Amino acid sequence: MTRGWVSKNIDETPRGEPATAIMGHHRGKAQEVIKEFKGALALDGCLLAGGAGGERYDIARYEPLKTWSA
């Protein structure tokens, strides 16, 4: 999602490859959490926390672009 937003706002076409390894890692971790916490009240919170970690990764990748473009 961020990749498209950045490229659209600087009027450029995205290049490179998506970080499939990171996406696969997050999917695998989510499956582990779902299996471990199935039926527990903490399941939603654990999944949200895991998703927040993925967002931090995106922010870390795009923060330099914002700085360099200023």
N, C-alpha and C positions, 0 to 999 in steps of 0.2 A: 504494500500500500504506500509506504513512504517513498519508495523508489520512483513510482509513477508521479507522485506529487512533486518531488524535487525536480525531476526532468521536465515536467510540464511548466513549472514556474520559472525555469531558466531557459525555456524554449529550446531544449535539447532532446535528442533521442537517447534513451538508456542504452548503455553498452555493457558488455561483460556478462557474466553468468550469475544467476541467483545463487544464494548460499544454500544449496540443497543439503549439504552436510549438517548445517545448523538446523534447518527445518526438520530433517530426519531425527536429529537428536531431540528436539523439542517434542516431536510426535511420540518418540519412544519413551521419553520421560513421562509424558501425559498418560500413556497407556499403563506404565508402572504405577503411577499415582492412583489411577482409576481402579486398578486391580487391588492395590494395597488398602485403599480407603473406601471400597465399595460399601455403600449403605451407611457410611459414617457421616455425621453432620459436618465434619471438617473437609469433605471432598471438594465442595465448591470453592472454599477458601484456598485449598492447596492448588487447585487448577488455576485460580485467579493469580496466585502468587507466581506460579510457573510462567503464566503468560506475561506477567509484568517483567520477568527476567528476559524474555524474548524482546520485549519492547526496549529494555535497556541496551540490548545488543544493537538494535536498529539505531537508537539515538547515538550510541558511541560511534557507529559507522558514519552517520550523516552530520554530526556536530562539526567536524573539520570542514565539510563542504560549506556549511553556513558561515563559518569564520573566514574561510578563504575567499568567499564571494563578496564579503563586505568591503 
